[in-house]
Amino acid sequence: MNLLTRDIILTGFMGTGKTVVGRKLAELLNRVFIDTDNEVEGLAHKSVASIFAEQGEAAFRRQETDAIKGLNRYPLGSLVIATGGGAVLREENYRFFRERGVIILLTASADEIFRRVGHTDRPLLKSGDARKRVGELLQEREPTYRKTAHISVDTEGKTPEEVAREIMTLPYFTRNEPPLQG
Ligand code: S3P
């Protein structure tokens, strides 16, 4: 597999920088940038926060899968995709992403994630103690994030541009086509 002909899919918890890194990476590689949350919002004509509040998480997940499947309208290898933090938890989404390209997991510690998103309007962090919720959700999701990704990149203490440039040094960008892990 070669990244020149495949999409780049960024996964990971809220606040790991999928959107900012993805946007930078798309700019550097001259590709179309897609944020799956924006795709959902565009189809629903509502914010993610409103969908959660008015229709609940299950409805959001259905709309998220529809939005992801809709990405097939783009030619393979033309996209950098930033996924919503829960997208790869659904097997059909993760299989879709695997078909399209290389899944890169972005990571950061729970403390750093809380600093980045603890005070935003993320629906899943709204009720109760947000720092505790980050820790619990991260621990619960970690095995799935690891299992579904081909490779991971730590974002702690790095700027989005540094992370994007680090991704561009991964062996998948060469023509040697090394075997993918997992
Ligand atoms: C979610 C993450 C959010 C958004 C929704 C659910 C999650 O995206 O899709 O609030 O389940 O982790 P970001 O990871 O871009 O914040």
Backbone and ligand atoms as CSV (ligand in chain L), in Angstrom:
chain,resi,resn,atom,element,x,y,z
A,1,MET,N,N,0.844,-1.201,0.000
A,1,MET,CA,C,0.000,0.000,0.000
A,1,MET,C,C,0.880,1.253,0.000
A,2,ASN,N,N,0.414,2.261,-0.690
A,2,ASN,CA,C,1.204,3.480,-0.828
A,2,ASN,C,C,0.294,4.688,-0.595
A,3,LEU,N,N,0.752,5.591,0.265
A,3,LEU,CA,C,-0.095,6.737,0.598
A,3,LEU,C,C,-0.325,7.685,-0.563
A,4,LEU,N,N,0.491,7.578,-1.589
A,4,LEU,CA,C,0.293,8.469,-2.728
A,4,LEU,C,C,-1.019,8.160,-3.439
A,5,THR,N,N,-1.464,6.927,-3.304
A,5,THR,CA,C,-2.688,6.537,-4.005
A,5,THR,C,C,-3.837,6.206,-3.049
A,6,ARG,N,N,-3.635,6.489,-1.767
A,6,ARG,CA,C,-4.665,6.173,-0.773
A,6,ARG,C,C,-4.984,7.399,0.065
A,7,ASP,N,N,-6.155,7.399,0.659
A,7,ASP,CA,C,-6.502,8.506,1.561
A,7,ASP,C,C,-5.730,8.393,2.872
A,8,ILE,N,N,-5.653,9.521,3.561
A,8,ILE,CA,C,-5.053,9.552,4.894
A,8,ILE,C,C,-6.190,9.833,5.859
A,9,ILE,N,N,-6.372,8.949,6.834
A,9,ILE,CA,C,-7.491,9.079,7.764
A,9,ILE,C,C,-6.944,9.269,9.175
A,10,LEU,N,N,-7.313,10.380,9.785
A,10,LEU,CA,C,-6.835,10.662,11.142
A,10,LEU,C,C,-7.911,10.292,12.147
A,11,THR,N,N,-7.536,9.443,13.112
A,11,THR,CA,C,-8.483,9.058,14.152
A,11,THR,C,C,-7.898,9.430,15.509
A,12,GLY,N,N,-8.703,9.222,16.552
A,12,GLY,CA,C,-8.237,9.508,17.902
A,12,GLY,C,C,-9.285,10.274,18.681
A,13,PHE,N,N,-8.987,10.420,19.959
A,13,PHE,CA,C,-9.920,11.058,20.881
A,13,PHE,C,C,-10.136,12.533,20.531
A,14,MET,N,N,-11.237,13.091,21.043
A,14,MET,CA,C,-11.458,14.539,20.911
A,14,MET,C,C,-10.203,15.264,21.397
A,15,GLY,N,N,-9.845,16.324,20.720
A,15,GLY,CA,C,-8.735,17.137,21.215
A,15,GLY,C,C,-7.344,16.612,20.892
A,16,THR,N,N,-7.253,15.586,20.080
A,16,THR,CA,C,-5.908,15.117,19.710
A,16,THR,C,C,-5.405,15.865,18.473
A,17,GLY,N,N,-6.238,16.741,17.926
A,17,GLY,CA,C,-5.770,17.603,16.832
A,17,GLY,C,C,-6.096,17.098,15.436
A,18,LYS,N,N,-7.076,16.177,15.340
A,18,LYS,CA,C,-7.380,15.592,14.024
A,18,LYS,C,C,-7.728,16.673,12.994
A,19,THR,N,N,-8.540,17.621,13.413
A,19,THR,CA,C,-8.980,18.656,12.458
A,19,THR,C,C,-7.853,19.619,12.079
A,20,VAL,N,N,-7.149,20.148,13.063
A,20,VAL,CA,C,-6.096,21.134,12.730
A,20,VAL,C,C,-4.928,20.479,12.003
A,21,VAL,N,N,-4.560,19.274,12.435
A,21,VAL,CA,C,-3.460,18.573,11.762
A,21,VAL,C,C,-3.900,18.179,10.347
A,22,GLY,N,N,-5.131,17.680,10.239
A,22,GLY,CA,C,-5.637,17.247,8.937
A,22,GLY,C,C,-5.688,18.381,7.930
A,23,ARG,N,N,-6.133,19.544,8.414
A,23,ARG,CA,C,-6.228,20.701,7.515
A,23,ARG,C,C,-4.833,21.096,7.014
A,24,LYS,N,N,-3.883,21.064,7.907
A,24,LYS,CA,C,-2.500,21.426,7.552
A,24,LYS,C,C,-1.920,20.399,6.566
A,25,LEU,N,N,-2.168,19.135,6.875
A,25,LEU,CA,C,-1.648,18.055,6.031
A,25,LEU,C,C,-2.224,18.138,4.612
A,26,ALA,N,N,-3.525,18.412,4.541
A,26,ALA,CA,C,-4.177,18.535,3.235
A,26,ALA,C,C,-3.565,19.695,2.446
A,27,GLU,N,N,-3.280,20.768,3.146
A,27,GLU,CA,C,-2.680,21.939,2.491
A,27,GLU,C,C,-1.279,21.582,1.964
A,28,LEU,N,N,-0.500,20.901,2.805
A,28,LEU,CA,C,0.870,20.550,2.401
A,28,LEU,C,C,0.887,19.542,1.249
A,29,LEU,N,N,-0.124,18.677,1.215
A,29,LEU,CA,C,-0.163,17.622,0.189
A,29,LEU,C,C,-1.059,17.973,-0.993
A,30,ASN,N,N,-1.670,19.169,-0.902
A,30,ASN,CA,C,-2.568,19.595,-1.966
A,30,ASN,C,C,-3.721,18.605,-2.190
A,31,ARG,N,N,-4.348,18.222,-1.077
A,31,ARG,CA,C,-5.488,17.315,-1.139
A,31,ARG,C,C,-6.738,17.995,-0.589
A,32,VAL,N,N,-7.868,17.375,-0.822
A,32,VAL,CA,C,-9.124,17.870,-0.257
A,32,VAL,C,C,-9.167,17.478,1.222
A,33,PHE,N,N,-9.525,18.436,2.082
A,33,PHE,CA,C,-9.666,18.133,3.499
A,33,PHE,C,C,-11.130,17.900,3.853
A,34,ILE,N,N,-11.373,16.794,4.547
A,34,ILE,CA,C,-12.729,16.466,4.996
A,34,ILE,C,C,-12.729,16.295,6.505
A,35,ASP,N,N,-13.716,16.899,7.157
A,35,ASP,CA,C,-13.922,16.677,8.584
A,35,ASP,C,C,-15.289,16.001,8.693
A,36,THR,N,N,-15.342,14.797,9.229
A,36,THR,CA,C,-16.628,14.075,9.183
A,36,THR,C,C,-17.715,14.790,9.992
A,37,ASP,N,N,-17.330,15.495,11.064
A,37,ASP,CA,C,-18.338,16.264,11.813
A,37,ASP,C,C,-18.965,17.351,10.927
A,38,ASN,N,N,-18.127,18.003,10.129
A,38,ASN,CA,C,-18.655,19.031,9.211
A,38,ASN,C,C,-19.567,18.422,8.159
A,39,GLU,N,N,-19.221,17.221,7.709
A,39,GLU,CA,C,-20.064,16.540,6.711
A,39,GLU,C,C,-21.450,16.275,7.308
A,40,VAL,N,N,-21.461,15.781,8.553
A,40,VAL,CA,C,-22.738,15.514,9.229
A,40,VAL,C,C,-23.537,16.809,9.346
A,41,GLU,N,N,-22.863,17.862,9.777
A,41,GLU,CA,C,-23.541,19.149,9.968
A,41,GLU,C,C,-24.102,19.684,8.648
A,42,GLY,N,N,-23.362,19.489,7.575
A,42,GLY,CA,C,-23.807,19.942,6.262
A,42,GLY,C,C,-25.048,19.191,5.798
A,43,LEU,N,N,-25.101,17.890,6.081
A,43,LEU,CA,C,-26.257,17.089,5.666
A,43,LEU,C,C,-27.481,17.385,6.536
A,44,ALA,N,N,-27.228,17.595,7.834
A,44,ALA,CA,C,-28.346,17.793,8.775
A,44,ALA,C,C,-28.774,19.257,8.883
A,45,HIS,N,N,-27.926,20.154,8.387
A,45,HIS,CA,C,-28.148,21.596,8.575
A,45,HIS,C,C,-28.287,21.943,10.059
A,46,LYS,N,N,-27.498,21.265,10.867
A,46,LYS,CA,C,-27.513,21.483,12.320
A,46,LYS,C,C,-26.123,21.220,12.860
A,47,SER,N,N,-25.807,21.790,14.010
A,47,SER,CA,C,-24.505,21.506,14.619
A,47,SER,C,C,-24.525,20.129,15.277
A,48,VAL,N,N,-23.340,19.564,15.468
A,48,VAL,CA,C,-23.244,18.270,16.160
A,48,VAL,C,C,-23.887,18.388,17.542
A,49,ALA,N,N,-23.620,19.504,18.228
A,49,ALA,CA,C,-24.189,19.701,19.572
A,49,ALA,C,C,-25.724,19.681,19.525
A,50,SER,N,N,-26.322,20.310,18.492
A,50,SER,CA,C,-27.796,20.303,18.398
A,50,SER,C,C,-28.327,18.910,18.088
A,51,ILE,N,N,-27.626,18.186,17.231
A,51,ILE,CA,C,-28.089,16.824,16.903
A,51,ILE,C,C,-28.107,15.965,18.178
A,52,PHE,N,N,-27.019,16.031,18.959
A,52,PHE,CA,C,-26.972,15.280,20.221
A,52,PHE,C,C,-28.117,15.714,21.142
A,53,ALA,N,N,-28.307,17.028,21.262
A,53,ALA,CA,C,-29.307,17.541,22.205
A,53,ALA,C,C,-30.733,17.214,21.771
A,54,GLU,N,N,-31.003,17.303,20.460
A,54,GLU,CA,C,-32.385,17.135,19.991
A,54,GLU,C,C,-32.732,15.691,19.630
A,55,GLN,N,N,-31.741,14.946,19.109
A,55,GLN,CA,C,-32.053,13.604,18.616
A,55,GLN,C,C,-31.317,12.483,19.342
A,56,GLY,N,N,-30.282,12.843,20.100
A,56,GLY,CA,C,-29.546,11.834,20.860
A,56,GLY,C,C,-28.355,11.260,20.110
A,57,GLU,N,N,-27.529,10.541,20.857
A,57,GLU,CA,C,-26.280,10.032,20.284
A,57,GLU,C,C,-26.518,8.987,19.180
A,58,ALA,N,N,-27.506,8.105,19.378
A,58,ALA,CA,C,-27.724,7.042,18.387
A,58,ALA,C,C,-28.043,7.650,17.015
A,59,ALA,N,N,-28.866,8.699,17.015
A,59,ALA,CA,C,-29.213,9.362,15.754
A,59,ALA,C,C,-27.965,9.997,15.140
A,60,PHE,N,N,-27.139,10.618,15.988
A,60,PHE,CA,C,-25.892,11.199,15.480
A,60,PHE,C,C,-25.034,10.115,14.835
A,61,ARG,N,N,-24.926,8.963,15.469
A,61,ARG,CA,C,-24.070,7.885,14.931
A,61,ARG,C,C,-24.569,7.403,13.568
A,62,ARG,N,N,-25.876,7.345,13.395
A,62,ARG,CA,C,-26.434,6.928,12.092
A,62,ARG,C,C,-26.086,7.966,11.031
A,63,GLN,N,N,-26.237,9.214,11.395
A,63,GLN,CA,C,-25.931,10.292,10.432
A,63,GLN,C,C,-24.437,10.330,10.121
A,64,GLU,N,N,-23.629,10.010,11.131
A,64,GLU,CA,C,-22.170,9.993,10.937
A,64,GLU,C,C,-21.789,8.899,9.921
A,65,THR,N,N,-22.409,7.727,10.056
A,65,THR,CA,C,-22.115,6.638,9.110
A,65,THR,C,C,-22.576,7.010,7.701
A,66,ASP,N,N,-23.735,7.631,7.570
A,66,ASP,CA,C,-24.216,8.064,6.249
A,66,ASP,C,C,-23.234,9.063,5.631
A,67,ALA,N,N,-22.776,10.001,6.459
A,67,ALA,CA,C,-21.842,11.027,5.952
A,67,ALA,C,C,-20.531,10.373,5.507
A,68,ILE,N,N,-20.061,9.408,6.271
A,68,ILE,CA,C,-18.805,8.721,5.942
A,68,ILE,C,C,-18.953,7.961,4.618
A,69,LYS,N,N,-20.057,7.236,4.477
A,69,LYS,CA,C,-20.268,6.473,3.232
A,69,LYS,C,C,-20.317,7.406,2.023
A,70,GLY,N,N,-20.833,8.596,2.246
A,70,GLY,CA,C,-20.936,9.585,1.164
A,70,GLY,C,C,-19.583,10.038,0.627
A,71,LEU,N,N,-18.529,9.764,1.365
A,71,LEU,CA,C,-17.191,10.194,0.918
A,71,LEU,C,C,-16.710,9.402,-0.297
A,72,ASN,N,N,-17.414,8.326,-0.599
A,72,ASN,CA,C,-17.071,7.546,-1.800
A,72,ASN,C,C,-17.217,8.344,-3.085
A,73,ARG,N,N,-17.836,9.541,-3.001
A,73,ARG,CA,C,-17.958,10.385,-4.196
A,73,ARG,C,C,-16.610,10.972,-4.610
A,74,TYR,N,N,-15.624,10.899,-3.719
A,74,TYR,CA,C,-14.295,11.433,-4.049
A,74,TYR,C,C,-13.387,10.327,-4.566
A,75,PRO,N,N,-12.515,10.652,-5.531
A,75,PRO,CA,C,-11.583,9.631,-6.006
A,75,PRO,C,C,-10.633,9.183,-4.883
A,76,LEU,N,N,-10.331,7.920,-4.884
A,76,LEU,CA,C,-9.419,7.354,-3.891
A,76,LEU,C,C,-8.058,8.052,-3.967
A,77,GLY,N,N,-7.543,8.419,-2.811
A,77,GLY,CA,C,-6.226,9.052,-2.781
A,77,GLY,C,C,-6.283,10.558,-2.837
A,78,SER,N,N,-7.501,11.117,-2.914
A,78,SER,CA,C,-7.601,12.582,-3.019
A,78,SER,C,C,-7.845,13.249,-1.677
A,79,LEU,N,N,-8.071,12.449,-0.621
A,79,LEU,CA,C,-8.543,13.032,0.644
A,79,LEU,C,C,-7.587,12.908,1.829
A,80,VAL,N,N,-7.689,13.904,2.705
A,80,VAL,CA,C,-7.216,13.760,4.092
A,80,VAL,C,C,-8.490,13.875,4.920
A,81,ILE,N,N,-8.786,12.851,5.708
A,81,ILE,CA,C,-10.045,12.818,6.455
A,81,ILE,C,C,-9.791,12.903,7.967
A,82,ALA,N,N,-10.384,13.911,8.613
A,82,ALA,CA,C,-10.372,13.976,10.080
A,82,ALA,C,C,-11.684,13.383,10.551
A,83,THR,N,N,-11.621,12.343,11.356
A,83,THR,CA,C,-12.841,11.673,11.796
A,83,THR,C,C,-13.301,12.230,13.135
A,84,GLY,N,N,-14.593,12.110,13.434
A,84,GLY,CA,C,-15.081,12.427,14.780
A,84,GLY,C,C,-14.498,11.377,15.725
A,85,GLY,N,N,-14.296,11.758,16.991
A,85,GLY,CA,C,-13.606,10.862,17.932
A,85,GLY,C,C,-14.267,9.508,18.159
A,86,GLY,N,N,-15.551,9.373,17.816
A,86,GLY,CA,C,-16.208,8.088,18.039
A,86,GLY,C,C,-16.395,7.284,16.758
A,87,ALA,N,N,-15.970,7.831,15.639
A,87,ALA,CA,C,-16.298,7.216,14.341
A,87,ALA,C,C,-15.778,5.783,14.192
A,88,VAL,N,N,-14.544,5.523,14.591
A,88,VAL,CA,C,-14.004,4.172,14.356
A,88,VAL,C,C,-14.545,3.127,15.336
A,89,LEU,N,N,-15.377,3.575,16.280
A,89,LEU,CA,C,-15.942,2.606,17.220
A,89,LEU,C,C,-17.010,1.754,16.525
A,90,ARG,N,N,-17.523,2.239,15.419
A,90,ARG,CA,C,-18.494,1.467,14.638
A,90,ARG,C,C,-17.745,0.704,13.565
A,91,GLU,N,N,-17.948,-0.602,13.540
A,91,GLU,CA,C,-17.146,-1.423,12.635
A,91,GLU,C,C,-17.322,-1.044,11.164
A,92,GLU,N,N,-18.533,-0.711,10.765
A,92,GLU,CA,C,-18.710,-0.389,9.340
A,92,GLU,C,C,-17.948,0.873,8.935
A,93,ASN,N,N,-17.823,1.810,9.876
A,93,ASN,CA,C,-17.052,3.020,9.576
A,93,ASN,C,C,-15.572,2.675,9.435
A,94,TYR,N,N,-15.094,1.901,10.385
A,94,TYR,CA,C,-13.675,1.562,10.390
A,94,TYR,C,C,-13.307,0.745,9.147
A,95,ARG,N,N,-14.220,-0.143,8.745
A,95,ARG,CA,C,-13.939,-0.932,7.530
A,95,ARG,C,C,-13.908,-0.030,6.294
A,96,PHE,N,N,-14.800,0.918,6.255
A,96,PHE,CA,C,-14.825,1.871,5.144
A,96,PHE,C,C,-13.483,2.608,5.071
A,97,PHE,N,N,-13.021,3.094,6.222
A,97,PHE,CA,C,-11.762,3.839,6.246
A,97,PHE,C,C,-10.594,2.952,5.813
A,98,ARG,N,N,-10.603,1.711,6.273
A,98,ARG,CA,C,-9.522,0.785,5.900
A,98,ARG,C,C,-9.477,0.560,4.392
A,99,GLU,N,N,-10.660,0.508,3.791
A,99,GLU,CA,C,-10.733,0.321,2.333
A,99,GLU,C,C,-10.126,1.512,1.608
A,100,ARG,N,N,-10.274,2.698,2.213
A,100,ARG,CA,C,-9.844,3.921,1.523
A,100,ARG,C,C,-8.393,4.291,1.761
A,101,GLY,N,N,-7.805,3.802,2.852
A,101,GLY,CA,C,-6.426,4.237,3.045
A,101,GLY,C,C,-5.769,3.843,4.330
A,102,VAL,N,N,-4.877,4.709,4.768
A,102,VAL,CA,C,-4.083,4.435,5.957
A,102,VAL,C,C,-4.679,5.199,7.134
A,103,ILE,N,N,-4.912,4.489,8.223
A,103,ILE,CA,C,-5.516,5.085,9.408
A,103,ILE,C,C,-4.412,5.448,10.395
A,104,ILE,N,N,-4.310,6.738,10.668
A,104,ILE,CA,C,-3.275,7.229,11.570
A,104,ILE,C,C,-3.930,7.720,12.852
A,105,LEU,N,N,-3.564,7.099,13.967
A,105,LEU,CA,C,-4.130,7.465,15.262
A,105,LEU,C,C,-3.303,8.583,15.884
A,106,LEU,N,N,-3.963,9.691,16.224
A,106,LEU,CA,C,-3.285,10.772,16.941
A,106,LEU,C,C,-3.546,10.592,18.433
A,107,THR,N,N,-2.502,10.745,19.238
A,107,THR,CA,C,-2.659,10.539,20.681
A,107,THR,C,C,-2.191,11.752,21.477
A,108,ALA,N,N,-2.687,11.823,22.717
A,108,ALA,CA,C,-2.247,12.827,23.695
A,108,ALA,C,C,-2.696,12.289,25.048
A,109,SER,N,N,-2.100,12.770,26.117
A,109,SER,CA,C,-2.479,12.299,27.456
A,109,SER,C,C,-3.845,12.866,27.839
A,110,ALA,N,N,-4.487,12.230,28.834
A,110,ALA,CA,C,-5.802,12.698,29.285
A,110,ALA,C,C,-5.714,14.140,29.792
A,111,ASP,N,N,-4.629,14.479,30.491
A,111,ASP,CA,C,-4.490,15.855,31.002
A,111,ASP,C,C,-4.422,16.866,29.861
A,112,GLU,N,N,-3.638,16.526,28.847
A,112,GLU,CA,C,-3.493,17.431,27.700
A,112,GLU,C,C,-4.833,17.552,26.943
A,113,ILE,N,N,-5.517,16.431,26.779
A,113,ILE,CA,C,-6.817,16.450,26.094
A,113,ILE,C,C,-7.797,17.338,26.857
A,114,PHE,N,N,-7.800,17.180,28.176
A,114,PHE,CA,C,-8.711,18.002,28.987
A,114,PHE,C,C,-8.372,19.482,28.837
A,115,ARG,N,N,-7.071,19.790,28.822
A,115,ARG,CA,C,-6.682,21.207,28.636
A,115,ARG,C,C,-7.196,21.735,27.295
A,116,ARG,N,N,-7.146,20.867,26.275
A,116,ARG,CA,C,-7.552,21.326,24.940
A,116,ARG,C,C,-9.064,21.415,24.756
A,117,VAL,N,N,-9.819,20.461,25.320
A,117,VAL,CA,C,-11.269,20.444,25.011
A,117,VAL,C,C,-12.196,20.468,26.221
A,118,GLY,N,N,-11.621,20.491,27.410
A,118,GLY,CA,C,-12.438,20.432,28.637
A,118,GLY,C,C,-13.465,21.538,28.739
A,119,HIS,N,N,-13.160,22.668,28.123
A,119,HIS,CA,C,-14.082,23.796,28.268
A,119,HIS,C,C,-14.796,24.145,26.956
A,120,THR,N,N,-14.832,23.200,26.037
A,120,THR,CA,C,-15.566,23.414,24.778
A,120,THR,C,C,-16.966,22.803,24.915
A,121,ASP,N,N,-17.769,22.870,23.835
A,121,ASP,CA,C,-19.148,22.363,23.965
A,121,ASP,C,C,-19.291,20.924,23.460
A,122,ARG,N,N,-18.244,20.100,23.638
A,122,ARG,CA,C,-18.346,18.704,23.211
A,122,ARG,C,C,-19.486,17.995,23.990
A,123,PRO,N,N,-20.505,17.491,23.272
A,123,PRO,CA,C,-21.673,16.910,23.956
A,123,PRO,C,C,-21.299,15.808,24.953
A,124,LEU,N,N,-20.308,14.991,24.639
A,124,LEU,CA,C,-19.998,13.863,25.513
A,124,LEU,C,C,-19.293,14.280,26.801
A,125,LEU,N,N,-18.859,15.546,26.862
A,125,LEU,CA,C,-18.164,16.011,28.075
A,125,LEU,C,C,-19.008,17.004,28.865
A,126,LYS,N,N,-20.271,17.105,28.481
A,126,LYS,CA,C,-21.111,18.148,29.072
A,126,LYS,C,C,-21.576,17.856,30.496
A,127,SER,N,N,-21.907,16.573,30.752
A,127,SER,CA,C,-22.487,16.282,32.063
A,127,SER,C,C,-21.409,15.806,33.043
A,128,GLY,N,N,-21.500,16.273,34.274
A,128,GLY,CA,C,-20.612,15.808,35.342
A,128,GLY,C,C,-19.203,16.355,35.253
A,129,ASP,N,N,-18.267,15.582,35.772
A,129,ASP,CA,C,-16.872,15.989,35.869
A,129,ASP,C,C,-16.166,15.670,34.539
A,130,ALA,N,N,-15.893,16.712,33.754
A,130,ALA,CA,C,-15.366,16.495,32.391
A,130,ALA,C,C,-13.982,15.830,32.399
A,131,ARG,N,N,-13.133,16.193,33.377
A,131,ARG,CA,C,-11.790,15.592,33.432
A,131,ARG,C,C,-11.879,14.074,33.670
A,132,LYS,N,N,-12.808,13.691,34.562
A,132,LYS,CA,C,-13.001,12.278,34.883
A,132,LYS,C,C,-13.538,11.534,33.651
A,133,ARG,N,N,-14.461,12.179,32.977
A,133,ARG,CA,C,-15.101,11.602,31.777
A,133,ARG,C,C,-14.052,11.377,30.676
A,134,VAL,N,N,-13.145,12.336,30.513
A,134,VAL,CA,C,-12.079,12.171,29.512
A,134,VAL,C,C,-11.273,10.912,29.840
A,135,GLY,N,N,-10.885,10.774,31.106
A,135,GLY,CA,C,-10.084,9.618,31.526
A,135,GLY,C,C,-10.813,8.308,31.268
A,136,GLU,N,N,-12.089,8.273,31.642
A,136,GLU,CA,C,-12.875,7.032,31.499
A,136,GLU,C,C,-13.085,6.668,30.029
A,137,LEU,N,N,-13.500,7.658,29.256
A,137,LEU,CA,C,-13.785,7.397,27.831
A,137,LEU,C,C,-12.519,6.995,27.075
A,138,LEU,N,N,-11.421,7.679,27.431
A,138,LEU,CA,C,-10.147,7.386,26.777
A,138,LEU,C,C,-9.733,5.942,27.047
A,139,GLN,N,N,-9.859,5.545,28.312
A,139,GLN,CA,C,-9.475,4.187,28.693
A,139,GLN,C,C,-10.365,3.149,27.990
A,140,GLU,N,N,-11.650,3.466,27.931
A,140,GLU,CA,C,-12.613,2.552,27.301
A,140,GLU,C,C,-12.333,2.412,25.791
A,141,ARG,N,N,-11.953,3.512,25.161
A,141,ARG,CA,C,-11.787,3.498,23.706
A,141,ARG,C,C,-10.397,3.107,23.220
A,142,GLU,N,N,-9.428,3.257,24.092
A,142,GLU,CA,C,-8.024,3.046,23.708
A,142,GLU,C,C,-7.783,1.751,22.899
A,143,PRO,N,N,-8.308,0.589,23.384
A,143,PRO,CA,C,-8.049,-0.651,22.626
A,143,PRO,C,C,-8.591,-0.578,21.195
A,144,THR,N,N,-9.759,0.030,21.031
A,144,THR,CA,C,-10.339,0.112,19.677
A,144,THR,C,C,-9.541,1.072,18.808
A,145,TYR,N,N,-9.128,2.201,19.377
A,145,TYR,CA,C,-8.296,3.128,18.598
A,145,TYR,C,C,-7.038,2.408,18.114
A,146,ARG,N,N,-6.417,1.655,19.022
A,146,ARG,CA,C,-5.161,0.953,18.676
A,146,ARG,C,C,-5.413,-0.118,17.611
A,147,LYS,N,N,-6.466,-0.876,17.831
A,147,LYS,CA,C,-6.765,-2.009,16.939
A,147,LYS,C,C,-7.090,-1.552,15.520
A,148,THR,N,N,-7.763,-0.405,15.415
A,148,THR,CA,C,-8.231,0.026,14.101
A,148,THR,C,C,-7.193,0.844,13.316
A,149,ALA,N,N,-6.136,1.313,14.008
A,149,ALA,CA,C,-5.149,2.161,13.315
A,149,ALA,C,C,-3.996,1.341,12.748
A,150,HIS,N,N,-3.425,1.851,11.667
A,150,HIS,CA,C,-2.212,1.238,11.133
A,150,HIS,C,C,-0.980,1.703,11.902
A,151,ILE,N,N,-1.035,2.946,12.368
A,151,ILE,CA,C,0.133,3.536,13.018
A,151,ILE,C,C,-0.346,4.679,13.910
A,152,SER,N,N,0.431,5.012,14.955
A,152,SER,CA,C,0.012,6.144,15.787
A,152,SER,C,C,1.103,7.208,15.863
A,153,VAL,N,N,0.672,8.434,16.083
A,153,VAL,CA,C,1.602,9.563,16.189
A,153,VAL,C,C,1.217,10.364,17.430
A,154,ASP,N,N,2.168,10.566,18.326
A,154,ASP,CA,C,1.902,11.333,19.541
A,154,ASP,C,C,1.917,12.831,19.225
A,155,THR,N,N,0.941,13.561,19.749
A,155,THR,CA,C,0.838,14.989,19.429
A,155,THR,C,C,1.252,15.894,20.588
A,156,GLU,N,N,1.552,15.272,21.719
A,156,GLU,CA,C,1.830,16.044,22.942
A,156,GLU,C,C,3.013,17.002,22.741
A,157,GLY,N,N,2.813,18.258,23.073
A,157,GLY,CA,C,3.903,19.230,23.005
A,157,GLY,C,C,4.333,19.588,21.589
A,158,LYS,N,N,3.529,19.212,20.589
A,158,LYS,CA,C,3.887,19.533,19.197
A,158,LYS,C,C,2.832,20.452,18.597
A,159,THR,N,N,3.250,21.289,17.650
A,159,THR,CA,C,2.269,22.120,16.947
A,159,THR,C,C,1.602,21.258,15.861
A,160,PRO,N,N,0.418,21.683,15.392
A,160,PRO,CA,C,-0.231,20.920,14.311
A,160,PRO,C,C,0.687,20.754,13.095
A,161,GLU,N,N,1.433,21.790,12.779
A,161,GLU,CA,C,2.330,21.685,11.616
A,161,GLU,C,C,3.442,20.652,11.853
A,162,GLU,N,N,3.953,20.614,13.078
A,162,GLU,CA,C,4.981,19.604,13.382
A,162,GLU,C,C,4.422,18.195,13.238
A,163,VAL,N,N,3.199,18.013,13.714
A,163,VAL,CA,C,2.589,16.680,13.597
A,163,VAL,C,C,2.360,16.344,12.120
A,164,ALA,N,N,1.858,17.317,11.356
A,164,ALA,CA,C,1.608,17.076,9.923
A,164,ALA,C,C,2.916,16.700,9.213
A,165,ARG,N,N,3.975,17.408,9.543
A,165,ARG,CA,C,5.264,17.112,8.875
A,165,ARG,C,C,5.812,15.758,9.310
A,166,GLU,N,N,5.552,15.410,10.575
A,166,GLU,CA,C,5.991,14.089,11.047
A,166,GLU,C,C,5.246,12.983,10.271
A,167,ILE,N,N,3.969,13.191,10.053
A,167,ILE,CA,C,3.179,12.209,9.293
A,167,ILE,C,C,3.770,12.051,7.884
A,168,MET,N,N,4.218,13.161,7.319
A,168,MET,CA,C,4.762,13.098,5.954
A,168,MET,C,C,6.098,12.358,5.868
A,169,THR,N,N,6.714,12.105,7.032
A,169,THR,CA,C,7.973,11.334,7.002
A,169,THR,C,C,7.702,9.838,7.194
A,170,LEU,N,N,6.452,9.453,7.405
A,170,LEU,CA,C,6.162,8.036,7.620
A,170,LEU,C,C,6.509,7.234,6.364
A,171,PRO,N,N,6.937,5.990,6.559
A,171,PRO,CA,C,7.372,5.204,5.409
A,171,PRO,C,C,6.312,5.006,4.338
A,172,TYR,N,N,5.032,5.164,4.723
A,172,TYR,CA,C,3.969,4.957,3.731
A,172,TYR,C,C,4.009,5.983,2.599
A,173,PHE,N,N,4.792,7.045,2.798
A,173,PHE,CA,C,4.885,8.042,1.741
A,173,PHE,C,C,5.925,7.698,0.692
A,174,THR,N,N,6.697,6.683,0.942
A,174,THR,CA,C,7.714,6.299,-0.033
A,174,THR,C,C,7.092,5.327,-1.032
A,175,ARG,N,N,7.805,5.049,-2.065
A,175,ARG,CA,C,7.291,4.099,-3.055
A,175,ARG,C,C,7.682,2.662,-2.725
A,176,ASN,N,N,8.318,2.471,-1.534
A,176,ASN,CA,C,8.786,1.141,-1.194
A,176,ASN,C,C,7.669,0.217,-0.699
A,177,GLU,N,N,6.547,0.860,-0.376
A,177,GLU,CA,C,5.369,0.124,0.039
A,177,GLU,C,C,5.647,-0.929,1.103
A,178,PRO,N,N,6.083,-0.516,2.303
A,178,PRO,CA,C,6.320,-1.488,3.358
A,178,PRO,C,C,5.004,-2.099,3.814
A,179,PRO,N,N,5.020,-3.328,4.318
A,179,PRO,CA,C,3.749,-3.926,4.775
A,179,PRO,C,C,3.181,-3.147,5.941
A,180,LEU,N,N,1.860,-3.026,5.971
A,180,LEU,CA,C,1.217,-2.317,7.079
A,180,LEU,C,C,1.054,-3.237,8.253
A,181,GLN,N,N,1.200,-2.668,9.445
A,181,GLN,CA,C,0.944,-3.435,10.669
A,181,GLN,C,C,-0.561,-3.529,10.861
A,182,GLY,N,N,-1.022,-4.650,11.377
A,182,GLY,CA,C,-2.428,-4.756,11.800
A,182,GLY,C,C,-3.410,-4.855,10.667
L,1,S3P,C1,C,-17.266,12.541,19.468
L,1,S3P,C2,C,-16.301,13.412,19.013
L,1,S3P,C3,C,-16.626,14.656,18.301
L,1,S3P,C4,C,-18.006,14.555,17.637
L,1,S3P,C5,C,-19.022,14.129,18.620
L,1,S3P,C6,C,-18.719,12.761,19.244
L,1,S3P,C7,C,-16.833,11.310,20.185
L,1,S3P,O1,O,-15.634,14.926,17.312
L,1,S3P,O2,O,-17.972,13.652,16.554
L,1,S3P,O3,O,-19.115,15.114,19.610
L,1,S3P,O4,O,-17.647,10.369,20.309
L,1,S3P,O5,O,-15.663,11.242,20.607
L,1,S3P,P1,P,-14.127,15.427,17.653
L,1,S3P,O6,O,-13.301,14.223,17.965
L,1,S3P,O7,O,-13.705,16.105,16.394
L,1,S3P,O8,O,-14.240,16.351,18.816
